[in-house]
Amino acid sequence: MTGIVLLVVILLAVNLYNSGKREVLSQFREQQFVHAQHITIQIESFFHYHSWRLQELSAWILPHYGDTEGKKANIQDHLQSFRKQMDKAHVKGIFLQDEFGSIIHSTDRNMSGLIEGQSEFFSWAKKKENRGEIFFSPLSKTQPLNFLLAIPLYQEAQRRSQAREKFVGVLSVMVGLKEFLSAQLSMADPKKSLHELWIIDKGGTLIFHSLHPEMILRNIFERDESCNRCHNSFDYVEKIVKEGHGFIEYKLGNGPEEFAAFVPLEFENLSWIIVVNTPFDRVTAFAWKSLQGYMVLLGIVIAALIGGSTWIIRSDRLKVEAEEEAKHWQEKQTLEDTIRRSDKLYRTLVETMNDGLGALDENGFWTYANDRLCEVSGYSRDEIVGRPVTEFLDEGSQSIMREQMAKRKGGHREIYELSGIRKDGQKIFVLVSPKAIFDADGQFKGSFAVITDISQRKHAEEALKESEIQLRHLSSQLLTAQETERRRISRELHDELGQALTLMKIRLRSIEKELGKEQAGMREECQNILQYIDQIIENVRRLSRDLSPSILEDLGLTAALRWLIDNFVKNDSIQVSVDIPDIDDLFSEDRQIIIYRILQEALTNIGKHAHARNVSLAVQKYDGRVSFCIHDDGKGFDLSRAGMKKPPERGLGLAIMDERARMLGGSLEIWSEEGKGTQITLHIPTENPLSPRGRGLG
């Protein structure tokens, strides 16, 4: 009987919970949307206010702008005064640049480097049509929610020979939106924090997200494998960008389900979407508490038993932990005494090193740092010693450091790289060469490491990688444009010139029929011209097929490759063996033409350079990929010698083939040896031509 009553109570409680949950969700949806609109209005008002004050400041500066020391001092004093007035309005710095982009007045020299690096708005300011306009731009990943408001300065010319208006510089204000948003969120709801707010522009670029700082200023459509660790799907982000306003429920990986409202924000050159999200559990917490109230009585007795047992176990555990802590402290003191004695012997050597040197205890806390390490990090020795090493590292390097500490305890030693943040906020990269320290009993007692600053090298590598990405994108666009132009010329040759020649042939035949028997010489000349026109028509058809083979569009890739092989055999008198299964349904039309061009270039190179007697082409399908293997028994060449040639001497054939393979997401392998021939293997992932991706290369 008791069990039945208990079951009925539980069912009633669950039913009450579900009805309460639905009502709470309905009310919270409206409240969340109003909250998001409020934040959007506050942000827009924030930017309106600072735009107005910036225009007001620029109007004062222009009449006082000049090269005299008095005017410069007057402007600097006014900027400092204006900065103090705007301190509570979250203004972090005011900067005045001349027409060349150099900062001539600043209220905060420490931030000048960030301003001079913003070349985008300076180029914008030089355009006269932007006079009086305000430019908004986020600063960097390391300065989230810090924005630059800039206005170009134009001064009336003093000489008739000069233009009426002269660009004299840019006035910019750095404002911090973070503190403002925190205050607005807590004012509307004390439980809200910046973790429940994120901003994305309508192009998909993430402006702010406190839980994903590594994604700031990165487009959500540019994803890599690391994105899949947190996101099972990006459908919710794409819906937010597409719709611009509304509600959505989503979940990240194994995290809690989230409920979000989003509204658009349009201001000057900004086009944002403000998203306010709340954990689903918090929304339904009220209903859940009601359910808990009914269930709490059932657990009182069990809780009492568990509490008593826990208290006994905890007392024993605290005693053991206290003994272990005392032992740990004693061992730590012994280690510190040893380090201090060694420090006296090696201080001179260590302090004159060109590289940084630091020591950690077994828990990863700094126990020593030489002068060079302090110089690299920007902290003094007192600010470093006694703090955990992870406090000086960024999020990615913290996990690397924990892995390396675990390896050191096992006696492993390897050189690795870390990245951290200097005291002035700059990011640095270092190369760490560690050595573990063990006592006489083989117990790990800490480690020391030589730390080399490699920031300049890293910046150079990043610039080189960015340049390579841009070059590859440009080459891909050029090849695509080339193929499009080939198709256009092919169609014009076939449709325009082909039809004109056919019409000429018909008219010439008509003229031939009108000739009398006594005009035999003229009739023979007409026959010769008709034969010549037939040759021209055939040449036009051949040129049209070479530029854009119609058989590829009409019959597919398999038939086009067989036709290509047949023409190759006719023109070059080479024995060719072919093994090509039906692969038309594996690739879209755009990808088929690229595959065709790669194999066409390979056969052309064989015909021109290989002097081969036998050629084989084999196509195989396996594990979602297709391989194309072309082998010839020609004279071959030395790959290493060919790679050492200068770009103008190497030619573009192999480079274009390799770039086209990259466009397909595949790879190109080349083997060759002098006197033994050449083999080219192309590996390409397959695709479903009916899927969205199968319609093209995008």
Buried (B, 14 or more C-beta within 10 A) or exposed (E): EEEEEEEEBBEEBEEBBEEBBEEBBEEBBEBBBBBBBBBBBBBBEBBEEBBEBBBEBBEEBBEEBEEEEEBBEBBBEBBEEBBEEBEEBBBBBBBBBBBEBEBBBBBBEEBBEBBBEBEEBBEBBEEEEBEEBBBBBBBBBBBBBBBBBBBBBBBEEEEEEEEEEBBBBBBBBBBBBBEBBBEBBEEBBEEBEBEBBBBBBBEBBBBBBBEBBEBBBBEBEEEEEEBEEEBEEBEBBEBBBEEBBEBBEBBBEEEEEBBBBBBEBEBEEBEBBBBBBBBBEBBBEBBBEBBEEBEEEEEEEEEEEEEEEEEEEEEEEEEEEEEEEEEEEEBBEEBEEBBEEEEEEEEEEBEEBEBBBBBBBBEBBBBBBBBBBBEBBBBEEEBBBEEBBBEBBBEEBBEBBEEBBEBBBEEEEEEBEBBBBBEEBEBBBBBBBBEBBBEEEEEBBBBBBBBBBBBEEBEEEEEEEEEEEEEEEEBBEEBBEEBEEBBEBBBEBBEEBBEEBEEBBEEBEEEBEEBEEEEEEEBEEBEEBBEEBEEBBEEBBEBBBEBBBBBBEEBBBBBBBBBBBEBBBEEBEBEBEBEBEEBBBBBBBBBBBBBBBBBBBBBEBBBEBBEBEEBBBBBBEEEEBBBBBBBBBBBBBEBEEBEEEEEEEEEEBBEBBBBBBEBBEBBBEBEBEEEEBBBBBBBBBBBEBEEEEBEEEE
